[in-house]
Every structure is written in structure tokens, then in C-alpha cells.
């Protein structure tokens, strides 16, 4: 027994136009075809599928049969898919990327990532955005290896050649501890006192800054590769450490964490740049994304 035939995209488009226009004649006017041609197209489609899509007997206007109504959503899905494909091809022929891979430093406030991603989706609905989150030198390593088109990185790449950079602001890093921690209980911390307590330090999983200590004060350190784990341990009172201010703003306000004033701690501003390889400059979508991050600079996130 043979199954349904394979309808053409034109037949499906005529079917949708009739549903939207309300009649064969109105669909013909919209498509620039004779009513008889529209009627013939639907008759051929029904013959191929082996089902009746419109009830033409009980009313002068075509009414979807039960089967016609049930396949309507599927036909619309096919039509939307074809439209998306054509839009993507048009964009690619015009130089628009089909995909942008972005890697961001975990220090970047989540609200900035969300803002950029939402705006990107509105501006480039046909471009796929692949998002990675890494710490420290691992961001630069993904860009250098070609895994990521654009990176939002800290200062770890400064000595490397072959990279272009665009300043996008940064984030304030402040030392904090739980209220129960000895450093948080003291109103005046003497120089060197922090060295006697465990400092929680974000570890670099790349080889770019291997062996380098960034912002390390304590003699005793616990290394963590995940900023979320560091946050959890700080809340639990296990050690002290610096965190991006937006990430612990609510904790400080609620009293779950306290900022500690260390004499040896300078201004902990973590400057950030959008980076990309010189040999592979960003296309229109990636360049727009860099501009979006640059426009965010200076705002309170």
C-alpha cells in the first residue's frame, strides 16, 4: 500500500494563503494567480495526500476539514523553517555569519551577558550564538585556538601577539568573608593579618598564566576552578577571597557576607576587553556583539 505523496513547497504555500485570506479568490489575488489555478493546486495537493483539506460542499467559503485543521500547524512549521533557511542564506551571501561563538570571563556580570544575548537575538535572529564561560587565561586560549570567535577577557592576554582588543569596562573585585570569619569580626585589620587565613583563589585551567598568582595575599590558599563554588565556600565561612561586586552585592546588603578592609589590598578593578584574532576579524554579527559590550561600559550592573 502506497503512502501519501510528497507535496511541493508551492502547494503548501497556496494552502496557507487560502487559510489566511479566507477564500480561493482572495488567495489568488494575493498570489497573483487565477482562482482556477489556486483551486487546481489544492485539488492536486489533496489528491497527492489522499485526504480532503477543505470542505467545499456545505459553505461557499472553504472551511478546513478536521484533517485539514490538524495538518495546518505542521504546514506552518515547514513554511517558517523554509523562510528561516532563506533568510540565513541571504545573510551569508551578504557576509553575515551563520554562527558566532562567544567565550566570556566568569567575572563578567551575568546581567551584561543576558543584555547582550537578548539584543543579539533581536538583531540577528538567523545567527546561532554559542556561549562558553571560562576563567582567566582559558578565555584567551579558546580565542587563540579558534574555538571562540570573540572573547570577553581580563588582562591575562596583554603580552600575547596576534590579538586585537576593545575595552569594554570591567568589574570591581572586593575582598569579603562571612560574618563569622575572624577577618570580618575585626574593625581594624593589621597589615599581614590576612596571610594567616585561608584565601579562596580562582584557579586558571589554561597554560597561559600557569604558575602566576593573581591577587593572592594569603600564604594558605584553596584553588577553585568555579566561581560559584568559591561563592558557596565564602558564604559557609571557609576562608576569605575577592569576588565581583555585582555577584555579592545582595549578600553584603543582607549581611551574609562582609567586605573586609585589608591594608595591602589596592583598588581591585578587573579591566576587561573584547578580544579576537587579528587574522580572523569579526564579521557583521560578531562586530555588533563587541559594540554591544562596549556600550555597556560605565553602567552599574
C-alpha positions as a printed NumPy array, in Angstrom:
array([[  0.   ,   0.   ,   0.   ],
       [  1.414,   3.376,  -1.013],
       [  1.571,   6.25 ,   1.471],
       [  0.848,   9.927,   0.852],
       [  2.729,  11.677,  -1.93 ],
       [  5.278,  14.425,  -1.321],
       [  3.766,  17.91 ,  -1.629],
       [  5.751,  20.792,  -3.044],
       [  6.562,  23.965,  -1.142],
       [  4.416,  25.888,  -3.604],
       [  1.388,  23.705,  -2.824],
       [  1.884,  24.219,   0.908],
       [  2.209,  27.971,   0.434],
       [ -1.039,  28.074,  -1.552],
       [ -2.746,  26.07 ,   1.214],
       [ -1.581,  28.551,   3.879],
       [ -2.566,  31.545,   1.759],
       [ -6.121,  30.237,   1.368],
       [ -6.411,  29.77 ,   5.135],
       [ -5.079,  33.267,   5.804],
       [ -7.036,  35.01 ,   3.007],
       [-10.312,  33.204,   3.67 ],
       [-11.158,  32.153,   0.117],
       [ -9.702,  30.758,  -3.079],
       [-10.372,  34.037,  -4.893],
       [ -8.68 ,  36.16 ,  -2.207],
       [ -5.717,  33.79 ,  -2.181],
       [ -5.491,  34.108,  -5.966],
       [ -5.376,  37.883,  -5.741],
       [ -2.686,  37.735,  -3.062],
       [ -0.587,  35.282,  -5.062],
       [ -1.249,  36.905,  -8.415],
       [ -2.894,  33.767,  -9.814],
       [ -6.264,  32.905, -11.274],
       [ -8.794,  31.382,  -8.875],
       [ -8.93 ,  28.29 , -11.095],
       [ -5.157,  27.842, -10.737],
       [ -5.429,  28.046,  -6.932],
       [ -8.281,  25.544,  -6.937],
       [ -6.312,  23.169,  -9.175],
       [ -3.25 ,  23.397,  -6.903],
       [ -5.287,  22.429,  -3.844],
       [ -7.074,  19.652,  -5.678],
       [ -3.699,  18.235,  -6.747],
       [ -2.382,  18.526,  -3.176],
       [ -5.4  ,  16.713,  -1.77 ],
       [ -5.017,  14.   ,  -4.398],
       [ -1.344,  13.553,  -3.528],
       [ -2.018,  13.354,   0.209],
       [ -5.138,  11.218,  -0.204],
       [ -7.201,  13.439,   2.106],
       [ -9.647,  16.326,   1.789],
       [ -8.277,  19.542,   3.289],
       [-11.24 ,  21.872,   2.661],
       [-14.985,  21.273,   2.893],
       [-16.383,  22.969,  -0.203],
       [-19.865,  21.483,  -0.088],
       [-21.559,  22.978,   2.967],
       [-20.432,  26.565,   2.539],
       [-19.413,  28.918,  -0.242],
       [-16.161,  29.722,   1.564],
       [-13.575,  26.97 ,   2.018],
       [-13.638,  25.566,   5.553],
       [-10.885,  23.334,   6.856],
       [-11.866,  19.749,   7.43 ],
       [-10.816,  18.052,  10.657],
       [ -7.781,  16.635,   8.874],
       [ -7.019,  19.995,   7.262],
       [ -7.063,  21.716,  10.647],
       [ -4.805,  19.058,  12.155],
       [ -2.107,  19.449,   9.488],
       [ -2.243,  23.262,   9.449],
       [  0.299,  23.693,  12.252],
       [  2.687,  21.258,  10.57 ],
       [  2.461,  23.146,   7.285],
       [  3.134,  26.417,   9.098],
       [  6.199,  24.878,  10.761],
       [  7.548,  23.813,   7.367],
       [  6.91 ,  27.269,   5.93 ],
       [  8.642,  29.02 ,   8.836],
       [ 11.608,  26.662,   8.507],
       [ 11.967,  27.427,   4.818],
       [ 11.697,  31.174,   5.46 ],
       [ 14.393,  30.923,   8.151],
       [ 16.637,  28.964,   5.801],
       [ 16.237,  31.538,   3.039],
       [ 16.917,  34.396,   5.479],
       [ 20.068,  32.693,   6.739],
       [ 21.327,  32.075,   3.195],
       [ 20.607,  35.692,   2.244],
       [ 22.595,  36.814,   5.28 ],
       [ 25.514,  34.507,   4.48 ],
       [ 25.605,  35.698,   0.869],
       [ 25.743,  39.229,   2.231],
       [ 28.66 ,  38.396,   4.551],
       [ 26.624,  37.633,   7.69 ],
       [ 27.921,  34.742,   9.784],
       [ 25.786,  31.662,  10.289],
       [ 27.21 ,  31.275,  13.812],
       [ 29.122,  33.316,  16.394],
       [ 30.99 ,  31.605,  19.213],
       [ 31.478,  33.775,  22.301],
       [ 33.505,  32.97 ,  25.42 ],
       [ 33.125,  35.201,  28.476],
       [ 35.159,  35.506,  31.638],
       [ 33.23 ,  34.303,  34.698],
       [ 33.967,  37.698,  36.264],
       [ 31.65 ,  39.395,  33.748],
       [ 28.304,  40.165,  35.438],
       [ 25.569,  37.815,  34.25 ],
       [ 23.266,  40.764,  33.626],
       [ 25.66 ,  42.032,  30.952],
       [ 25.688,  38.647,  29.218],
       [ 21.882,  38.474,  29.283],
       [ 21.567,  42.017,  27.907],
       [ 23.93 ,  41.259,  25.017],
       [ 22.323,  37.894,  24.234],
       [ 18.778,  39.286,  24.195],
       [ 19.761,  42.192,  21.964],
       [ 21.722,  39.855,  19.67 ],
       [ 18.693,  37.584,  19.24 ],
       [ 16.559,  40.555,  18.234],
       [ 19.162,  41.919,  15.812],
       [ 20.331,  38.642,  14.242],
       [ 17.563,  36.025,  14.54 ],
       [ 19.18 ,  33.792,  11.896],
       [ 22.637,  33.685,  13.542],
       [ 23.345,  30.965,  16.103],
       [ 25.117,  32.171,  19.241],
       [ 27.311,  29.656,  21.065],
       [ 28.252,  30.758,  24.571],
       [ 31.121,  29.494,  26.733],
       [ 32.143,  30.643,  30.22 ],
       [ 35.738,  30.289,  31.371],
       [ 38.092,  31.773,  33.946],
       [ 41.205,  33.875,  33.439],
       [ 43.561,  32.652,  30.695],
       [ 41.171,  29.952,  29.494],
       [ 39.154,  32.681,  27.75 ],
       [ 42.152,  33.763,  25.697],
       [ 43.094,  30.167,  24.972],
       [ 39.704,  29.442,  23.378],
       [ 40.063,  32.502,  21.144],
       [ 43.62 ,  31.634,  20.122],
       [ 42.613,  28.041,  19.32 ],
       [ 39.743,  29.221,  17.107],
       [ 37.046,  27.632,  19.266],
       [ 35.63 ,  31.078,  20.03 ],
       [ 35.238,  33.963,  17.597],
       [ 35.141,  36.61 ,  20.307],
       [ 36.294,  36.534,  23.91 ],
       [ 35.458,  38.797,  26.829],
       [ 38.693,  38.575,  28.759],
       [ 40.549,  40.028,  31.699],
       [ 44.141,  41.292,  31.441],
       [ 45.793,  37.875,  31.038],
       [ 46.392,  38.28 ,  27.284],
       [ 48.309,  41.57 ,  27.441],
       [ 51.689,  40.103,  26.48 ],
       [ 50.365,  37.989,  23.601],
       [ 50.629,  38.948,  19.929],
       [ 48.068,  38.2  ,  17.241],
       [ 45.128,  39.526,  19.238],
       [ 43.095,  42.691,  18.827],
       [ 41.235,  44.15 ,  21.785],
       [ 38.416,  46.583,  22.522],
       [ 37.93 ,  47.966,  26.039],
       [ 34.502,  47.104,  27.441],
       [ 34.82 ,  48.353,  31.019],
       [ 35.363,  45.971,  33.9  ],
       [ 34.229,  44.938,  37.333],
       [ 35.269,  45.822,  40.876],
       [ 36.708,  42.934,  42.885],
       [ 36.3  ,  43.301,  46.624],
       [ 37.593,  41.046,  49.432],
       [ 34.821,  39.518,  51.515],
       [ 34.246,  36.956,  54.238],
       [ 31.314,  35.546,  56.169],
       [ 30.32 ,  37.462,  59.336],
       [ 31.661,  34.582,  61.46 ],
       [ 35.135,  34.788,  59.925],
       [ 37.837,  36.357,  62.15 ],
       [ 38.741,  38.942,  59.491],
       [ 35.105,  40.055,  59.236],
       [ 34.844,  40.499,  63.006],
       [ 37.76 ,  42.902,  63.196],
       [ 37.21 ,  46.628,  62.714],
       [ 40.896,  47.243,  62.103],
       [ 42.909,  44.573,  60.331],
       [ 46.675,  44.96 ,  60.787],
       [ 48.988,  44.552,  57.783],
       [ 49.752,  40.913,  57.059],
       [ 46.878,  39.503,  59.127],
       [ 45.143,  38.102,  56.028],
       [ 48.13 ,  35.851,  55.342],
       [ 47.263,  33.758,  58.378],
       [ 43.865,  32.754,  56.977],
       [ 42.874,  30.56 ,  54.041],
       [ 42.357,  32.6  ,  50.888],
       [ 39.992,  31.183,  48.274],
       [ 41.535,  31.735,  44.851],
       [ 40.069,  31.21 ,  41.385],
       [ 42.329,  28.784,  39.519],
       [ 43.291,  29.121,  35.862],
       [ 42.634,  25.976,  33.842],
       [ 44.756,  27.22 ,  30.94 ],
       [ 48.512,  27.188,  30.452],
       [ 48.702,  30.891,  29.598],
       [ 49.061,  32.073,  33.189],
       [ 50.265,  28.827,  34.709],
       [ 52.393,  29.494,  37.784],
       [ 51.206,  33.091,  38.105],
       [ 49.296,  34.232,  41.17 ],
       [ 46.762,  36.968,  40.525],
       [ 45.613,  38.903,  43.587],
       [ 46.952,  36.315,  46.021],
       [ 47.761,  37.64 ,  49.503],
       [ 47.436,  34.619,  51.781],
       [ 50.135,  32.053,  52.477],
       [ 47.445,  29.358,  52.604],
       [ 45.248,  29.125,  49.533],
       [ 42.483,  26.892,  48.291],
       [ 42.267,  26.817,  44.49 ],
       [ 38.867,  26.545,  42.844],
       [ 38.101,  26.416,  39.132],
       [ 34.49 ,  27.529,  39.585],
       [ 33.378,  30.961,  40.794],
       [ 30.086,  29.544,  42.056],
       [ 31.909,  27.098,  44.345],
       [ 34.077,  29.918,  45.654],
       [ 30.951,  31.922,  46.418],
       [ 29.396,  28.995,  48.289],
       [ 32.501,  28.428,  50.42 ],
       [ 32.704,  32.102,  51.29 ],
       [ 29.09 ,  32.044,  52.463],
       [ 29.915,  28.979,  54.555],
       [ 32.698,  30.868,  56.327],
       [ 35.503,  28.796,  54.808],
       [ 38.233,  31.306,  54.078],
       [ 38.13 ,  34.757,  52.568],
       [ 38.513,  35.934,  48.983],
       [ 37.732,  38.573,  46.411],
       [ 34.547,  38.472,  44.356],
       [ 32.979,  40.588,  41.585],
       [ 30.932,  43.244,  43.377],
       [ 27.684,  42.647,  41.41 ],
       [ 27.73 ,  38.957,  42.339],
       [ 27.857,  39.564,  46.1  ],
       [ 26.001,  42.882,  46.304],
       [ 22.859,  41.236,  47.68 ],
       [ 24.885,  39.134,  50.125],
       [ 26.549,  42.204,  51.617],
       [ 23.221,  44.027,  51.851],
       [ 21.637,  41.038,  53.601],
       [ 24.601,  40.563,  55.927],
       [ 25.56 ,  37.148,  54.579],
       [ 28.999,  38.499,  53.621],
       [ 31.042,  41.447,  54.802],
       [ 33.592,  43.486,  52.938],
       [ 36.941,  43.285,  54.69 ],
       [ 39.353,  46.213,  54.596],
       [ 42.844,  44.894,  54.   ],
       [ 45.747,  47.398,  54.219],
       [ 47.602,  45.577,  51.429],
       [ 44.6  ,  45.412,  49.09 ],
       [ 44.59 ,  48.142,  46.472],
       [ 41.76 ,  49.039,  44.133],
       [ 40.686,  45.673,  42.769],
       [ 39.402,  46.778,  39.386],
       [ 39.365,  43.913,  36.891],
       [ 39.576,  45.541,  33.456],
       [ 38.006,  43.598,  30.627],
       [ 38.384,  43.618,  26.847],
       [ 36.679,  42.038,  23.888],
       [ 39.375,  40.127,  22.024],
       [ 39.63 ,  38.38 ,  18.667],
       [ 42.4  ,  37.043,  16.473],
       [ 43.991,  39.553,  14.12 ],
       [ 43.962,  37.038,  11.262],
       [ 40.216,  36.381,  11.616],
       [ 38.463,  39.728,  12.157],
       [ 34.827,  39.543,  13.272],
       [ 32.012,  39.512,  10.755],
       [ 28.98 ,  41.82 ,  10.996],
       [ 27.229,  39.913,  13.799],
       [ 30.355,  39.399,  15.918],
       [ 31.386,  43.048,  15.445],
       [ 27.912,  44.159,  16.525],
       [ 28.233,  41.983,  19.64 ],
       [ 31.565,  43.613,  20.548],
       [ 29.979,  47.047,  20.124],
       [ 27.145,  45.999,  22.431],
       [ 29.559,  45.055,  25.202],
       [ 31.466,  48.312,  24.677],
       [ 28.242,  50.318,  25.004],
       [ 27.587,  48.629,  28.36 ],
       [ 30.793,  50.06 ,  29.867],
       [ 30.25 ,  52.501,  32.684],
       [ 26.771,  51.301,  33.582],
       [ 26.018,  49.872,  37.02 ],
       [ 25.275,  46.196,  36.616]])
